[in-house]
Amino acid sequence: MADKPHRDQLRKLEERIAAAKLAREPKPSRQNKYEASSLAWRMVLELVVGMALGCLIGYGLDVLFGTLPLFLMIFAVLGFAAGIRTMMRSAEEVKRGRKRPGEETE
């Protein structure tokens, strides 16, 4: 008779443990198969747009001041740097978004 309450308690404890394990399991990924390629294209576009804007601004300043290659080269480099910086921000955003809620940040 004394064994019966212990068995019931053990069964209830096992059920609670199983429910807790199920709750802690990571949710299945809802990514579609094209998400990585869309992220890559986004980063490439950010780089190209930054470079193109830098070139356009530099060319415009060169035409305005009559110093054709000077501002074009300077702003092309600045546009490239801005594109790289934007790409790095996007990568950091994706990295933060993919961490699980219980993980510590580095």
Biopython code that builds the backbone (N, CA, C, O; Angstrom):
import numpy as np
from Bio.PDB.StructureBuilder import StructureBuilder

atoms = [
    (1, "MET", "N", (0.804, -1.192, 0.000)),
    (1, "MET", "CA", (0.000, 0.000, 0.000)),
    (1, "MET", "C", (0.854, 1.265, 0.000)),
    (1, "MET", "O", (0.508, 2.255, -0.644)),
    (2, "ALA", "N", (1.956, 1.227, 0.717)),
    (2, "ALA", "CA", (2.816, 2.404, 0.786)),
    (2, "ALA", "C", (3.509, 2.637, -0.550)),
    (2, "ALA", "O", (3.937, 3.754, -0.841)),
    (3, "ASP", "N", (3.621, 1.593, -1.361)),
    (3, "ASP", "CA", (4.262, 1.708, -2.672)),
    (3, "ASP", "C", (3.393, 2.486, -3.664)),
    (3, "ASP", "O", (3.926, 3.171, -4.538)),
    (4, "LYS", "N", (2.100, 2.394, -3.546)),
    (4, "LYS", "CA", (1.170, 3.035, -4.484)),
    (4, "LYS", "C", (1.335, 4.558, -4.527)),
    (4, "LYS", "O", (1.439, 5.102, -5.626)),
    (5, "PRO", "N", (1.365, 5.279, -3.397)),
    (5, "PRO", "CA", (1.543, 6.736, -3.465)),
    (5, "PRO", "C", (2.883, 7.125, -4.086)),
    (5, "PRO", "O", (2.971, 8.111, -4.818)),
    (6, "HIS", "N", (3.924, 6.347, -3.793)),
    (6, "HIS", "CA", (5.230, 6.657, -4.369)),
    (6, "HIS", "C", (5.218, 6.475, -5.881)),
    (6, "HIS", "O", (5.822, 7.261, -6.610)),
    (7, "ARG", "N", (4.543, 5.457, -6.342)),
    (7, "ARG", "CA", (4.464, 5.232, -7.790)),
    (7, "ARG", "C", (3.710, 6.367, -8.469)),
    (7, "ARG", "O", (4.109, 6.842, -9.533)),
    (8, "ASP", "N", (2.616, 6.798, -7.844)),
    (8, "ASP", "CA", (1.861, 7.919, -8.408)),
    (8, "ASP", "C", (2.706, 9.191, -8.429)),
    (8, "ASP", "O", (2.690, 9.940, -9.405)),
    (9, "GLN", "N", (3.435, 9.423, -7.353)),
    (9, "GLN", "CA", (4.295, 10.602, -7.302)),
    (9, "GLN", "C", (5.402, 10.519, -8.357)),
    (9, "GLN", "O", (5.716, 11.509, -9.018)),
    (10, "LEU", "N", (5.983, 9.337, -8.505)),
    (10, "LEU", "CA", (7.032, 9.154, -9.512)),
    (10, "LEU", "C", (6.484, 9.359, -10.920)),
    (10, "LEU", "O", (7.128, 9.990, -11.757)),
    (11, "ARG", "N", (5.308, 8.831, -11.174)),
    (11, "ARG", "CA", (4.701, 8.996, -12.499)),
    (11, "ARG", "C", (4.428, 10.472, -12.783)),
    (11, "ARG", "O", (4.707, 10.954, -13.881)),
    (12, "LYS", "N", (3.883, 11.190, -11.797)),
    (12, "LYS", "CA", (3.620, 12.621, -11.972)),
    (12, "LYS", "C", (4.925, 13.397, -12.187)),
    (12, "LYS", "O", (4.990, 14.310, -13.010)),
    (13, "LEU", "N", (5.959, 13.017, -11.434)),
    (13, "LEU", "CA", (7.256, 13.670, -11.589)),
    (13, "LEU", "C", (7.829, 13.417, -12.981)),
    (13, "LEU", "O", (8.365, 14.332, -13.607)),
    (14, "GLU", "N", (7.719, 12.189, -13.463)),
    (14, "GLU", "CA", (8.200, 11.863, -14.808)),
    (14, "GLU", "C", (7.444, 12.657, -15.873)),
    (14, "GLU", "O", (8.038, 13.113, -16.850)),
    (15, "GLU", "N", (6.147, 12.820, -15.685)),
    (15, "GLU", "CA", (5.353, 13.615, -16.629)),
    (15, "GLU", "C", (5.791, 15.074, -16.620)),
    (15, "GLU", "O", (5.885, 15.701, -17.675)),
    (16, "ARG", "N", (6.056, 15.615, -15.441)),
    (16, "ARG", "CA", (6.510, 17.002, -15.350)),
    (16, "ARG", "C", (7.887, 17.176, -15.984)),
    (16, "ARG", "O", (8.147, 18.174, -16.655)),
    (17, "ILE", "N", (8.764, 16.201, -15.768)),
    (17, "ILE", "CA", (10.102, 16.269, -16.371)),
    (17, "ILE", "C", (9.997, 16.206, -17.888)),
    (17, "ILE", "O", (10.670, 16.958, -18.593)),
    (18, "ALA", "N", (9.159, 15.313, -18.386)),
    (18, "ALA", "CA", (8.984, 15.203, -19.841)),
    (18, "ALA", "C", (8.412, 16.492, -20.421)),
    (18, "ALA", "O", (8.831, 16.933, -21.491)),
    (19, "ALA", "N", (7.457, 17.097, -19.718)),
    (19, "ALA", "CA", (6.881, 18.358, -20.197)),
    (19, "ALA", "C", (7.923, 19.476, -20.179)),
    (19, "ALA", "O", (7.964, 20.307, -21.086)),
    (20, "ALA", "N", (8.765, 19.493, -19.144)),
    (20, "ALA", "CA", (9.807, 20.523, -19.067)),
    (20, "ALA", "C", (10.838, 20.338, -20.179)),
    (20, "ALA", "O", (11.290, 21.316, -20.776)),
    (21, "LYS", "N", (11.210, 19.090, -20.460)),
    (21, "LYS", "CA", (12.162, 18.826, -21.545)),
    (21, "LYS", "C", (11.580, 19.250, -22.887)),
    (21, "LYS", "O", (12.274, 19.821, -23.728)),
    (22, "LEU", "N", (10.312, 18.964, -23.070)),
    (22, "LEU", "CA", (9.657, 19.341, -24.321)),
    (22, "LEU", "C", (9.608, 20.861, -24.477)),
    (22, "LEU", "O", (9.772, 21.382, -25.581)),
    (23, "ALA", "N", (9.384, 21.561, -23.378)),
    (23, "ALA", "CA", (9.319, 23.024, -23.430)),
    (23, "ALA", "C", (10.692, 23.642, -23.706)),
    (23, "ALA", "O", (10.769, 24.717, -24.300)),
    (24, "ARG", "N", (11.768, 22.986, -23.289)),
    (24, "ARG", "CA", (13.116, 23.531, -23.473)),
    (24, "ARG", "C", (13.713, 23.206, -24.831)),
    (24, "ARG", "O", (14.702, 23.825, -25.223)),
    (25, "GLU", "N", (13.153, 22.268, -25.551)),
    (25, "GLU", "CA", (13.693, 21.914, -26.864)),
    (25, "GLU", "C", (13.565, 23.095, -27.812)),
    (25, "GLU", "O", (12.562, 23.809, -27.790)),
    (26, "PRO", "N", (14.588, 23.304, -28.653)),
    (26, "PRO", "CA", (14.491, 24.410, -29.614)),
    (26, "PRO", "C", (13.377, 24.158, -30.614)),
    (26, "PRO", "O", (13.131, 23.029, -31.040)),
    (27, "LYS", "N", (12.729, 25.217, -30.966)),
    (27, "LYS", "CA", (11.645, 25.114, -31.941)),
    (27, "LYS", "C", (12.228, 24.763, -33.303)),
    (27, "LYS", "O", (13.342, 25.181, -33.619)),
    (28, "PRO", "N", (11.508, 24.014, -34.105)),
    (28, "PRO", "CA", (12.017, 23.695, -35.437)),
    (28, "PRO", "C", (12.171, 24.962, -36.271)),
    (28, "PRO", "O", (11.386, 25.903, -36.157)),
    (29, "SER", "N", (13.175, 24.961, -37.088)),
    (29, "SER", "CA", (13.468, 26.128, -37.913)),
    (29, "SER", "C", (12.346, 26.363, -38.910)),
    (29, "SER", "O", (11.857, 25.434, -39.553)),
    (30, "ARG", "N", (11.950, 27.624, -39.025)),
    (30, "ARG", "CA", (10.908, 27.972, -39.985)),
    (30, "ARG", "C", (11.500, 28.668, -41.206)),
    (30, "ARG", "O", (10.781, 29.315, -41.967)),
    (31, "GLN", "N", (12.809, 28.533, -41.389)),
    (31, "GLN", "CA", (13.453, 29.160, -42.535)),
    (31, "GLN", "C", (13.055, 28.435, -43.808)),
    (31, "GLN", "O", (12.902, 27.214, -43.838)),
    (32, "ASN", "N", (12.896, 29.210, -44.836)),
    (32, "ASN", "CA", (12.708, 28.546, -46.108)),
    (32, "ASN", "C", (14.076, 28.329, -46.733)),
    (32, "ASN", "O", (15.071, 28.877, -46.258)),
    (33, "LYS", "N", (14.130, 27.552, -47.767)),
    (33, "LYS", "CA", (15.425, 27.170, -48.321)),
    (33, "LYS", "C", (16.124, 28.306, -49.048)),
    (33, "LYS", "O", (17.299, 28.178, -49.391)),
    (34, "TYR", "N", (15.439, 29.410, -49.290)),
    (34, "TYR", "CA", (16.043, 30.523, -50.011)),
    (34, "TYR", "C", (16.482, 31.659, -49.090)),
    (34, "TYR", "O", (16.953, 32.691, -49.568)),
    (35, "GLU", "N", (16.335, 31.485, -47.791)),
    (35, "GLU", "CA", (16.655, 32.574, -46.872)),
    (35, "GLU", "C", (18.138, 32.932, -46.903)),
    (35, "GLU", "O", (18.478, 34.115, -46.871)),
    (36, "ALA", "N", (19.016, 31.956, -46.964)),
    (36, "ALA", "CA", (20.451, 32.242, -46.982)),
    (36, "ALA", "C", (20.850, 32.973, -48.258)),
    (36, "ALA", "O", (21.669, 33.892, -48.221)),
    (37, "SER", "N", (20.277, 32.571, -49.375)),
    (37, "SER", "CA", (20.633, 33.255, -50.622)),
    (37, "SER", "C", (20.065, 34.670, -50.650)),
    (37, "SER", "O", (20.696, 35.570, -51.204)),
    (38, "SER", "N", (18.902, 34.883, -50.072)),
    (38, "SER", "CA", (18.360, 36.243, -50.040)),
    (38, "SER", "C", (19.204, 37.133, -49.130)),
    (38, "SER", "O", (19.373, 38.321, -49.403)),
    (39, "LEU", "N", (19.728, 36.563, -48.058)),
    (39, "LEU", "CA", (20.624, 37.322, -47.190)),
    (39, "LEU", "C", (21.910, 37.684, -47.933)),
    (39, "LEU", "O", (22.403, 38.806, -47.814)),
    (40, "ALA", "N", (22.447, 36.747, -48.690)),
    (40, "ALA", "CA", (23.664, 37.018, -49.464)),
    (40, "ALA", "C", (23.415, 38.110, -50.499)),
    (40, "ALA", "O", (24.242, 39.007, -50.664)),
    (41, "TRP", "N", (22.290, 38.043, -51.190)),
    (41, "TRP", "CA", (21.971, 39.081, -52.178)),
    (41, "TRP", "C", (21.773, 40.432, -51.513)),
    (41, "TRP", "O", (22.161, 41.464, -52.060)),
    (42, "ARG", "N", (21.171, 40.423, -50.338)),
    (42, "ARG", "CA", (20.983, 41.684, -49.608)),
    (42, "ARG", "C", (22.333, 42.328, -49.302)),
    (42, "ARG", "O", (22.508, 43.534, -49.473)),
    (43, "MET", "N", (23.280, 41.515, -48.850)),
    (43, "MET", "CA", (24.598, 42.050, -48.521)),
    (43, "MET", "C", (25.330, 42.546, -49.761)),
    (43, "MET", "O", (25.985, 43.587, -49.722)),
    (44, "VAL", "N", (25.224, 41.812, -50.853)),
    (44, "VAL", "CA", (25.864, 42.245, -52.097)),
    (44, "VAL", "C", (25.259, 43.565, -52.561)),
    (44, "VAL", "O", (25.981, 44.474, -52.971)),
    (45, "LEU", "N", (23.948, 43.667, -52.494)),
    (45, "LEU", "CA", (23.292, 44.909, -52.909)),
    (45, "LEU", "C", (23.680, 46.088, -52.019)),
    (45, "LEU", "O", (23.857, 47.205, -52.506)),
    (46, "GLU", "N", (23.811, 45.840, -50.724)),
    (46, "GLU", "CA", (24.232, 46.920, -49.833)),
    (46, "GLU", "C", (25.617, 47.423, -50.210)),
    (46, "GLU", "O", (25.873, 48.627, -50.190)),
    (47, "LEU", "N", (26.505, 46.505, -50.551)),
    (47, "LEU", "CA", (27.854, 46.896, -50.952)),
    (47, "LEU", "C", (27.834, 47.661, -52.269)),
    (47, "LEU", "O", (28.474, 48.705, -52.393)),
    (48, "VAL", "N", (27.108, 47.150, -53.242)),
    (48, "VAL", "CA", (27.060, 47.784, -54.564)),
    (48, "VAL", "C", (26.399, 49.157, -54.486)),
    (48, "VAL", "O", (26.871, 50.105, -55.114)),
    (49, "VAL", "N", (25.325, 49.272, -53.731)),
    (49, "VAL", "CA", (24.636, 50.558, -53.615)),
    (49, "VAL", "C", (25.527, 51.585, -52.913)),
    (49, "VAL", "O", (25.575, 52.745, -53.319)),
    (50, "GLY", "N", (26.220, 51.165, -51.876)),
    (50, "GLY", "CA", (27.140, 52.087, -51.205)),
    (50, "GLY", "C", (28.225, 52.569, -52.141)),
    (50, "GLY", "O", (28.553, 53.755, -52.168)),
    (51, "MET", "N", (28.782, 51.650, -52.907)),
    (51, "MET", "CA", (29.832, 52.004, -53.869)),
    (51, "MET", "C", (29.272, 52.922, -54.961)),
    (51, "MET", "O", (29.911, 53.908, -55.329)),
    (52, "ALA", "N", (28.089, 52.603, -55.474)),
    (52, "ALA", "CA", (27.493, 53.405, -56.549)),
    (52, "ALA", "C", (27.163, 54.818, -56.067)),
    (52, "ALA", "O", (27.408, 55.793, -56.777)),
    (53, "LEU", "N", (26.612, 54.925, -54.868)),
    (53, "LEU", "CA", (26.308, 56.256, -54.337)),
    (53, "LEU", "C", (27.577, 57.072, -54.135)),
    (53, "LEU", "O", (27.612, 58.266, -54.432)),
    (54, "GLY", "N", (28.613, 56.420, -53.630)),
    (54, "GLY", "CA", (29.885, 57.123, -53.470)),
    (54, "GLY", "C", (30.432, 57.605, -54.797)),
    (54, "GLY", "O", (30.915, 58.732, -54.902)),
    (55, "CYS", "N", (30.360, 56.754, -55.813)),
    (55, "CYS", "CA", (30.840, 57.144, -57.145)),
    (55, "CYS", "C", (30.010, 58.289, -57.718)),
    (55, "CYS", "O", (30.563, 59.228, -58.291)),
    (56, "LEU", "N", (28.703, 58.219, -57.570)),
    (56, "LEU", "CA", (27.849, 59.293, -58.090)),
    (56, "LEU", "C", (28.111, 60.628, -57.391)),
    (56, "LEU", "O", (28.191, 61.671, -58.040)),
    (57, "ILE", "N", (28.241, 60.587, -56.083)),
    (57, "ILE", "CA", (28.525, 61.825, -55.354)),
    (57, "ILE", "C", (29.891, 62.371, -55.763)),
    (57, "ILE", "O", (30.041, 63.570, -55.996)),
    (58, "GLY", "N", (30.881, 61.493, -55.850)),
    (58, "GLY", "CA", (32.220, 61.925, -56.258)),
    (58, "GLY", "C", (32.243, 62.489, -57.661)),
    (58, "GLY", "O", (32.879, 63.513, -57.910)),
    (59, "TYR", "N", (31.556, 61.833, -58.580)),
    (59, "TYR", "CA", (31.504, 62.324, -59.960)),
    (59, "TYR", "C", (30.806, 63.683, -60.021)),
    (59, "TYR", "O", (31.243, 64.586, -60.734)),
    (60, "GLY", "N", (29.722, 63.813, -59.268)),
    (60, "GLY", "CA", (29.008, 65.087, -59.236)),
    (60, "GLY", "C", (29.884, 66.220, -58.708)),
    (60, "GLY", "O", (29.872, 67.325, -59.252)),
    (61, "LEU", "N", (30.632, 65.949, -57.663)),
    (61, "LEU", "CA", (31.532, 66.974, -57.126)),
    (61, "LEU", "C", (32.664, 67.285, -58.103)),
    (61, "LEU", "O", (33.085, 68.435, -58.224)),
    (62, "ASP", "N", (33.157, 66.254, -58.801)),
    (62, "ASP", "CA", (34.213, 66.478, -59.794)),
    (62, "ASP", "C", (33.713, 67.345, -60.939)),
    (62, "ASP", "O", (34.424, 68.241, -61.394)),
    (63, "VAL", "N", (32.515, 67.094, -61.404)),
    (63, "VAL", "CA", (31.950, 67.905, -62.488)),
    (63, "VAL", "C", (31.736, 69.336, -61.993)),
    (63, "VAL", "O", (31.988, 70.297, -62.719)),
    (64, "LEU", "N", (31.275, 69.465, -60.765)),
    (64, "LEU", "CA", (31.010, 70.782, -60.199)),
    (64, "LEU", "C", (32.293, 71.605, -60.041)),
    (64, "LEU", "O", (32.312, 72.797, -60.347)),
    (65, "PHE", "N", (33.356, 70.966, -59.565)),
    (65, "PHE", "CA", (34.600, 71.689, -59.306)),
    (65, "PHE", "C", (35.643, 71.536, -60.413)),
    (65, "PHE", "O", (36.674, 72.208, -60.372)),
    (66, "GLY", "N", (35.404, 70.679, -61.389)),
    (66, "GLY", "CA", (36.332, 70.481, -62.492)),
    (66, "GLY", "C", (37.582, 69.703, -62.116)),
    (66, "GLY", "O", (38.643, 69.926, -62.699)),
    (67, "THR", "N", (37.481, 68.814, -61.174)),
    (67, "THR", "CA", (38.627, 68.001, -60.729)),
    (67, "THR", "C", (38.305, 66.528, -60.950)),
    (67, "THR", "O", (38.193, 65.763, -59.992)),
    (68, "LEU", "N", (38.158, 66.132, -62.207)),
    (68, "LEU", "CA", (37.518, 64.860, -62.540)),
    (68, "LEU", "C", (37.907, 63.626, -61.714)),
    (68, "LEU", "O", (36.988, 63.058, -61.124)),
    (69, "PRO", "N", (39.108, 63.157, -61.602)),
    (69, "PRO", "CA", (39.233, 61.884, -60.881)),
    (69, "PRO", "C", (39.345, 62.007, -59.360)),
    (69, "PRO", "O", (39.202, 61.006, -58.659)),
    (70, "LEU", "N", (39.593, 63.188, -58.844)),
    (70, "LEU", "CA", (39.902, 63.331, -57.420)),
    (70, "LEU", "C", (38.740, 62.913, -56.512)),
    (70, "LEU", "O", (38.874, 61.952, -55.754)),
    (71, "PHE", "N", (37.618, 63.608, -56.575)),
    (71, "PHE", "CA", (36.489, 63.301, -55.694)),
    (71, "PHE", "C", (35.861, 61.947, -56.025)),
    (71, "PHE", "O", (35.326, 61.274, -55.144)),
    (72, "LEU", "N", (35.927, 61.555, -57.283)),
    (72, "LEU", "CA", (35.390, 60.249, -57.676)),
    (72, "LEU", "C", (36.113, 59.141, -56.927)),
    (72, "LEU", "O", (35.475, 58.233, -56.394)),
    (73, "MET", "N", (37.429, 59.207, -56.883)),
    (73, "MET", "CA", (38.200, 58.167, -56.193)),
    (73, "MET", "C", (37.971, 58.222, -54.684)),
    (73, "MET", "O", (37.823, 57.186, -54.035)),
    (74, "ILE", "N", (37.944, 59.419, -54.136)),
    (74, "ILE", "CA", (37.756, 59.555, -52.683)),
    (74, "ILE", "C", (36.392, 59.014, -52.260)),
    (74, "ILE", "O", (36.291, 58.240, -51.309)),
    (75, "PHE", "N", (35.355, 59.425, -52.968)),
    (75, "PHE", "CA", (34.012, 58.994, -52.578)),
    (75, "PHE", "C", (33.725, 57.543, -52.963)),
    (75, "PHE", "O", (32.862, 56.910, -52.356)),
    (76, "ALA", "N", (34.427, 57.008, -53.952)),
    (76, "ALA", "CA", (34.290, 55.580, -54.261)),
    (76, "ALA", "C", (34.808, 54.755, -53.089)),
    (76, "ALA", "O", (34.187, 53.767, -52.697)),
    (77, "VAL", "N", (35.943, 55.160, -52.532)),
    (77, "VAL", "CA", (36.493, 54.455, -51.367)),
    (77, "VAL", "C", (35.568, 54.624, -50.159)),
    (77, "VAL", "O", (35.316, 53.668, -49.426)),
    (78, "LEU", "N", (35.066, 55.843, -49.956)),
    (78, "LEU", "CA", (34.136, 56.065, -48.842)),
    (78, "LEU", "C", (32.842, 55.267, -49.019)),
    (78, "LEU", "O", (32.304, 54.736, -48.047)),
    (79, "GLY", "N", (32.344, 55.180, -50.249)),
    (79, "GLY", "CA", (31.147, 54.389, -50.518)),
    (79, "GLY", "C", (31.380, 52.911, -50.280)),
    (79, "GLY", "O", (30.511, 52.209, -49.762)),
    (80, "PHE", "N", (32.564, 52.441, -50.664)),
    (80, "PHE", "CA", (32.924, 51.044, -50.415)),
    (80, "PHE", "C", (32.973, 50.775, -48.913)),
    (80, "PHE", "O", (32.458, 49.760, -48.442)),
    (81, "ALA", "N", (33.592, 51.684, -48.164)),
    (81, "ALA", "CA", (33.674, 51.522, -46.708)),
    (81, "ALA", "C", (32.278, 51.546, -46.076)),
    (81, "ALA", "O", (31.993, 50.773, -45.161)),
    (82, "ALA", "N", (31.422, 52.425, -46.561)),
    (82, "ALA", "CA", (30.052, 52.483, -46.033)),
    (82, "ALA", "C", (29.294, 51.198, -46.353)),
    (82, "ALA", "O", (28.531, 50.706, -45.522)),
    (83, "GLY", "N", (29.499, 50.651, -47.554)),
    (83, "GLY", "CA", (28.855, 49.391, -47.915)),
    (83, "GLY", "C", (29.327, 48.238, -47.047)),
    (83, "GLY", "O", (28.525, 47.403, -46.627)),
    (84, "ILE", "N", (30.633, 48.188, -46.775)),
    (84, "ILE", "CA", (31.178, 47.142, -45.899)),
    (84, "ILE", "C", (30.595, 47.284, -44.494)),
    (84, "ILE", "O", (30.219, 46.292, -43.869)),
    (85, "ARG", "N", (30.524, 48.509, -44.009)),
    (85, "ARG", "CA", (29.978, 48.732, -42.668)),
    (85, "ARG", "C", (28.513, 48.291, -42.591)),
    (85, "ARG", "O", (28.095, 47.684, -41.604)),
    (86, "THR", "N", (27.752, 48.592, -43.615)),
    (86, "THR", "CA", (26.351, 48.179, -43.640)),
    (86, "THR", "C", (26.231, 46.660, -43.708)),
    (86, "THR", "O", (25.359, 46.073, -43.066)),
    (87, "MET", "N", (27.100, 46.029, -44.480)),
    (87, "MET", "CA", (27.100, 44.563, -44.543)),
    (87, "MET", "C", (27.410, 43.959, -43.182)),
    (87, "MET", "O", (26.780, 42.981, -42.779)),
    (88, "MET", "N", (28.367, 44.527, -42.476)),
    (88, "MET", "CA", (28.734, 44.011, -41.158)),
    (88, "MET", "C", (27.579, 44.181, -40.164)),
    (88, "MET", "O", (27.344, 43.310, -39.326)),
    (89, "ARG", "N", (26.873, 45.288, -40.260)),
    (89, "ARG", "CA", (25.693, 45.474, -39.400)),
    (89, "ARG", "C", (24.631, 44.429, -39.701)),
    (89, "ARG", "O", (24.014, 43.884, -38.785)),
    (90, "SER", "N", (24.418, 44.151, -40.969)),
    (90, "SER", "CA", (23.427, 43.140, -41.347)),
    (90, "SER", "C", (23.833, 41.770, -40.824)),
    (90, "SER", "O", (22.998, 41.014, -40.326)),
    (91, "ALA", "N", (25.116, 41.455, -40.940)),
    (91, "ALA", "CA", (25.596, 40.163, -40.449)),
    (91, "ALA", "C", (25.424, 40.063, -38.936)),
    (91, "ALA", "O", (25.041, 39.011, -38.424)),
    (92, "GLU", "N", (25.702, 41.135, -38.228)),
    (92, "GLU", "CA", (25.532, 41.144, -36.777)),
    (92, "GLU", "C", (24.058, 41.002, -36.404)),
    (92, "GLU", "O", (23.721, 40.318, -35.437)),
    (93, "GLU", "N", (23.192, 41.642, -37.162)),
    (93, "GLU", "CA", (21.751, 41.547, -36.926)),
    (93, "GLU", "C", (21.270, 40.106, -37.110)),
    (93, "GLU", "O", (20.480, 39.605, -36.311)),
    (94, "VAL", "N", (21.741, 39.458, -38.145)),
    (94, "VAL", "CA", (21.365, 38.064, -38.397)),
    (94, "VAL", "C", (21.919, 37.173, -37.300)),
    (94, "VAL", "O", (21.238, 36.262, -36.830)),
    (95, "LYS", "N", (23.148, 37.433, -36.895)),
    (95, "LYS", "CA", (23.768, 36.633, -35.839)),
    (95, "LYS", "C", (22.978, 36.750, -34.540)),
    (95, "LYS", "O", (22.733, 35.747, -33.869)),
    (96, "ARG", "N", (22.580, 37.964, -34.184)),
    (96, "ARG", "CA", (21.791, 38.157, -32.969)),
    (96, "ARG", "C", (20.416, 37.529, -33.094)),
    (96, "ARG", "O", (19.892, 36.999, -32.115)),
    (97, "GLY", "N", (19.826, 37.576, -34.267)),
    (97, "GLY", "CA", (18.488, 37.036, -34.477)),
    (97, "GLY", "C", (18.431, 35.533, -34.425)),
    (97, "GLY", "O", (17.375, 34.969, -34.135)),
    (98, "ARG", "N", (19.531, 34.865, -34.696)),
    (98, "ARG", "CA", (19.541, 33.403, -34.727)),
    (98, "ARG", "C", (19.915, 32.774, -33.403)),
    (98, "ARG", "O", (19.837, 31.553, -33.267)),
    (99, "LYS", "N", (20.321, 33.568, -32.414)),
    (99, "LYS", "CA", (20.652, 33.001, -31.110)),
    (99, "LYS", "C", (19.379, 32.601, -30.388)),
    (99, "LYS", "O", (18.326, 33.213, -30.562)),
    (100, "ARG", "N", (19.497, 31.566, -29.578)),
    (100, "ARG", "CA", (18.354, 31.131, -28.795)),
    (100, "ARG", "C", (18.175, 32.047, -27.595)),
    (100, "ARG", "O", (19.152, 32.627, -27.121)),
    (101, "PRO", "N", (16.965, 32.192, -27.094)),
    (101, "PRO", "CA", (16.695, 33.137, -26.009)),
    (101, "PRO", "C", (17.533, 32.916, -24.751)),
    (101, "PRO", "O", (17.811, 33.892, -24.055)),
    (102, "GLY", "N", (17.943, 31.716, -24.424)),
    (102, "GLY", "CA", (18.691, 31.464, -23.195)),
    (102, "GLY", "C", (20.186, 31.621, -23.325)),
    (102, "GLY", "O", (20.892, 31.563, -22.319)),
    (103, "GLU", "N", (20.697, 31.819, -24.527)),
    (103, "GLU", "CA", (22.140, 31.886, -24.729)),
    (103, "GLU", "C", (22.709, 33.225, -24.291)),
    (103, "GLU", "O", (22.050, 34.263, -24.355)),
    (104, "GLU", "N", (23.964, 33.164, -23.841)),
    (104, "GLU", "CA", (24.656, 34.392, -23.460)),
    (104, "GLU", "C", (25.292, 35.011, -24.681)),
    (104, "GLU", "O", (25.646, 34.313, -25.631)),
    (105, "THR", "N", (25.437, 36.323, -24.657)),
    (105, "THR", "CA", (26.120, 36.996, -25.755)),
    (105, "THR", "C", (27.607, 36.963, -25.495)),
    (105, "THR", "O", (28.048, 36.908, -24.347)),
    (106, "GLU", "N", (28.373, 36.996, -26.561)),
    (106, "GLU", "CA", (29.828, 36.910, -26.432)),
    (106, "GLU", "C", (30.413, 38.227, -26.054)),
    (106, "GLU", "O", (31.630, 38.340, -25.902)),
]
sb = StructureBuilder()
sb.init_structure("model")
sb.init_model(0)
sb.init_chain("A")
sb.init_seg("    ")
for serial, (resi, resn, name, xyz) in enumerate(atoms, 1):
    if name == "N":
        sb.init_residue(resn, " ", resi, " ")
    sb.init_atom(name, np.array(xyz, "f"), 0.0, 1.0, " ", f" {name:<3s}", serial, name[0])
structure = sb.get_structure()
